[in-house]
Amino acid sequence: MRSRDALFVTHDFGARIRATHEAMLKEVASINGDELLNTSPSALAEYLADRHRIDVPVLNESGITVDQREAPVAVNTFMYQVPEVPGTWFDYYVPFEGEAAAFECRASRFSTSAPRGQITGNELRLSYGVPHDQRVDVGPQFANDLARVKQHLDWLHEDAVPHNTGLLAAALQAIERRREKLLADRQQVASLGFPLRQRGSPQTYVVPTVRPKARIQRPSGGTAPFAPEPVLAMTEYERILELMSNLTRVMELSPSAFRDLDEEDLRTHFLVQLNGQYQGKASGETFNVAGKTDIIIREGERNIFIAECKFWSGPSGLKKAIDQLLSYTSWRDSKTAILLFNRGRQLSTILPKIQETAKQHPFCRRELDYRSETGFRFVFQHPNDSGRELTLTILAFEVPQ
């Protein structure tokens, strides 16, 4: 950018935003399929959202410095312009943080009278020339120009906020769509009855130069061939949870039958309900990885659903139950649950504690929308593998006392 060039006029900021969004989608499409399937969707989405966010510059006004130099100055008269006369230039240097290219962009709101300046590195320079035979206070002009620059940056920020805040959801959606397509393709190949043809070692994924740098490192689950595992469909997951929730209605109708039951007895009732639908594939107190889990549903040699049954004993007890559940997991895309039994306490006072305890767990990635008066749903990372995630639904039940 040349000295005294007009700022905020060269490029359309809306087009820049759209191009950045498209670049993120293309990056998702360019990742090696096995690597994408082996990588945590949440971690990859966080990386993409960070990489493709637009950082509108923020001025550091406390760091402004000024310099003076002797150089020719052009002088305007009423009739003509004298090319140059001896003079003095006053250069104001305004440091900033953010993308320098944004100073070349025009926001959806703009002024026809653009401020003028020069960008060098991470500094904005505003310069004012005064002929030697004049005494002019350039301070008010600088203050006016600085205010105009800040106004244009505010307009850019208004346009960038919807883009930046929507990136994570857009990245997750693009990743999940491609994962579904890749898994469907692999399932179709498997159904043909022939081994998949090997293409040789997959190429290393190269990050395109959309931005000069990324603030976080792109996660990678490796490029080893991805083998699809049995996955419990979301509809079946909801059906299992509904079956277990229905048992609470039985408790309400026959409180005396459940008044003195402990965790093991209550678990048995849940297993009876599940085995009635899943033909004996549900089991209890089954040894798995680091211990015995309360409820497991298996498909062949794979676990597709596990649940822990606990009486509510406070936030520390719930955290321990989550840790216990995570220690059992060793499979991909698992669907899990914790069934919390409440007896003798007000359930309305317990529910906020359940939600907050789960959200603050170090391996909780995010909370999901879940329409339940007494339940919450989260995505958790496996403690020993950042590329593995599981869905955890916590249901609270009132047990008769």
N, C-alpha and C positions, 0 to 999 in steps of 0.2 A: 504494500500500500504506500503510495507516494505521500510526501509531506503535504498536509492540508487537503488530503482527499476527503470527499464526503463520506460520512459514516452512515451505516444502516440503510443503504440504498441498492447495493449491487445484486443481492440474491433474495428470492422470496423465501421467507422462513417456513411457511406452510409446506412448500415443496421440499425443503430440507427435512422437515419432520416426517413427511410421507416416505421419502427416500431412506431415512434411517430405519423406519419400521419395516420396509420391504427388505432392507439389508439384513435385519434380524431374522426374518422368515427364511431368507435364502441361506443364512448360516445354519439354521436348524436342518434344512433340506440337504446341506452339503456334508454333514457329519456322517462318518462311517456308520452303517446300520448297526453292526455288532457293538460298536463303542457306545452308541446312543442307548441301546437296550441294556447295556451293562452299567450305565451311569444313572445316578439318582436324578429323577426329573426335577425335583425341587432345587437341588444344588446347581444343576445346569441352567434352570430358569433364572436363578438368582444371578449367576454369572452373566447371562445374556442381557438381563435387565440392567445390570450395572454397566456392561460394555456399551450398550446402545442408548443409554440415557444422554440427554443433551444438557450440558452444564452452561447455563447462561452466565456470563461474567458477573462477578460481584466486586465492586470497587473497594479498595482499601484506602479510604480518605485520610486516615491517620498517617499513612505512609507517603503522602504527596511531598515531592521535592520540586525545587525550581532551579533553573540554571539560566545563565545569560551569556550571549555571544554576539560578536560584531559581524554583521553580514548585510549585504544589500537588501533594501526593502522597496517593493513596488508602491508607488504613490498614485492614487486616483484624484483627478480634478473633475470639474464640472464638464469639461469639453473633451478631455483626452486623458490617457494614462501615461505617465512618465515611466519608462521601463523599470528603472531601478535608481535608488539613491542610497548613499551610505546610511546605515542605521544599526539598531540594536534589536536583537530577538530575545524574547523571554520565553523559555520552554518550561512548561509544567509537566511533570511526570507523575502519572497516576497509576500505581500498581493495581493489579486485579487478579482474581482467581477464577478460572473457568476457561472456556474455549475462545481463543482469539478470533476464530472465524465468525463468531456470532456478531462481531462489530460490522460485518459486511452484509448482514441479513436484515430485511425489512419485515417487521411484524405485521399482524393483521390490522393493528392500529398504528398509525405513524403520522408524522408531521411532514409537510412539504418542505419545510425549512430544516434541512438536516445539519447537525453539527459537523464540523470538520476536524480532522486530526490524523495522527499516524500511530499504527500499532507496531511495536518492536518488542518481540518476546512476550513477556507478561506485563507490559507497561503501555499505557495510553499516553501519547504526547500531544498536548495542546500548545500551539506556538503562536506568539503575537509579536509582529514587527513594528518598531517605532522609528521614524526618521530621526537623524541626529539633531535636527533643529527643532524638534518637538518634545514636549514633556507630557506624556499620556500615562495615566494610571490604568494598567491593563487588568488589575485585580477584579473589578466589577464584571468585565467582559469574560474573564475566566470563570467566575462564579456562575454567570448566566449560561455559558457553554456547558459547564459541568452538570448543572441542573437539567439541561436538555439531554445530555448523554444518559443520565440516570433515568429520565422519563422513558427514553427508548429502550433501555435495558429492562425496565419494569414491564413494558409492553411485550418484549420477547419472553420474559419469565411467565407472564400470563398464558402465552401460547404453549410454552414448554411443559407446564404443570400437568395438563391432561395426558400428554404423551408419556412423560416420565412415570406418573402414577399408574398408568395402564399397562406398562411394559411387562411386569411380572406375570399378570394374568394372561396376557397375549402370548408370552413365551411358553407358559405352562400348557396353554391350549394347543399351540403349534407342536410342542414336543409330544403331547398325548396323542394327537392325531397321527403323527408319524409313527409313534410306537404301535398304535393300533394297526396301521397299514403294514408295518414290518412283521408284526406277529401274525396277522392274517395271511400274509404271503408265506411265512414259514410253516404255518399250519397246513396251508394248501399243498406245499411241497411235500410235507410229511405224509399227507394222505395219498400221494401218488405211489408210495411203496418202494421208492428207489432212493439211494443215498444222495445227498446234496453234492453237486460237483464242486470241488475245491478250486478256488480262483488264485491260490497262492497267498502270500502274506499280504494282508490289507495295508494300504498306504497310510502313513501317518497323517492325521488330520491337521491341516495348517489353518491357523486363524487368519482370516482376511484382514486387510488393513483398512477397516472402516473407520477406526478411531486410532489416535496415536498410541494409546495405551489402555489397558484395562486395570481397574483397581483391585480386582481379585483374579486368582488363577482359575482357568477353566477346569472343572473337575473331569476326571476320566475314569471310567470303569474298566478300561482296557479294550483291546480289539479282538480278544479271543472269541471264537464263534459262539454266538448266543444260542443256548438250548432252551426252547420254551418249556415251562413247567406248568403243571396243572394250576389253574387260577380260578378262584371262586368268583363267579359273576356277581356284580353288584346287586342284581335282583335277588340272587340266592342268599347273599349276605344279609340283605334286608329281611328276607323271609325267615332266616334263622333267628335274627333279633326279634322279629315279631312273634315267633313261636315262644321264645323265652319271656317276652313281655306279656303274652297271654296268660302265662302261669300266675302272674300277679293278680289277675282278675279272679282266678280260682282261689287265691289266698284271701281276697276280700270277701268272697262268697262263703268260704269255709275257714274262718280264722282259727277255730279251735284245733283244726288238723295240722296247723303249721306253727302254733304258738311256741312249742318247745323244741323245734328242730334246730340243729346246728348246721354249720357250713356243709359238712359231708352229706347230711340228710337232704338239705335243699338242693345240692348239686345232683343227687340221685333223681329228684323229680325233674330237673331240667334235662337230664340224660334220657329219661323215659320219653319226654316230649320229642327230643331230637331223633332218637332211634326209631320212633314211629314214622318219621318222614324220610330218614336217611338209611334205612335198612341195616341197622347195626353198625354203621361206620363211625358212630360217635362213641367215644370211650372216656372214662374218667380215671384220674390218678395215673396217667400214662407217663412213663419215663421218657423224657425228651431233652436232649442236649445237656442242660445243667441241672435238671431236676424233674420232678413230677408235676405236670400241669393238670388242672382240674378237668377241663373238657377239651377234647381234640376230635376233629372230624378229618378222616384220612381219605385220600383217593389214591389207591395203589400204595406206593411207598412214600407218598408226599403228604404233608399236612397242609390242609387248605383253610382250616379255621381252628383257633384255639381261644379259650376263655379261662379267666381266673374268677373264682367266687370268694368274696371277702365281706365280712361284716365291717361297717364303717367304724374306724377307731381314731379318726383324725387325719390331717394332711400327711403326717409322717407315715402313717399306715398305708395311705394310698400311694405315696411315692415308692414305698417298699414293694407294693404290689406291682407297680409299673416296672420297676427294676427287675423283679422276678419274672414278669412276662417277657421282657426284652431278652433276658438270659436264656429263655427257651427257644427263641426264634432263630431259625437257620435257613429260611427259605425266602424267595422273592415274592413280592406283591401279596403278602399275607393279609388276611382279614382277621382281626383279633377283637377281643372284648374283655372288659372287666365288669363283673356283676357285683354291685355294692349293695349289701343288705343293711337297711337301717331299722333299728329296733330301739324304741324308747327316746328318740330325739326328734326335734322338729325338722322335717325334711327340707323345708324352705330355707333354713339357716345353713344346711349342709351343702346345697347345690352350688352356691357361689364359691365355696371352698374347694369343691371338686374341680370346677372349671379352672380356677386360678392355680391350683396345685399342678394340674396337668400341663397348663400353658408354660409354667415356670420350669418344667423339667428340662434338663440340659439337652436331651435328645428330641424334644418336641420341635418340629419344623413349622407347623402352622395349624390353626384350628379350621375345621371345615364347617360349612352350613349344615345343620342337622335339626330337623323339625321334631323336637321332642321336649316335653315339659320337664322330664327328669333324666335327660341324657345329653351327652356331648360327644363330638367326634373330632379326631385329630389325626395328623400324619406325623409319624415318628421315624427317626433314623435308627438303623441298627447300631448299637454301640461299638461294634467291631468292624463295621463296613459302611462308610459314608455313601456308598452307591446303592445301598439297600434300604428300602422304605417299607413301612407297613401302616395299615389303617387301624386305628384303635378307637373303638366306641365304648364309652363308659356309661352304663345304665345303673341308675339308683332305684332300688325297690323298697317299699315299706313292708316290713315283716311284722305280723301281729305279735303282740306281747301279752 
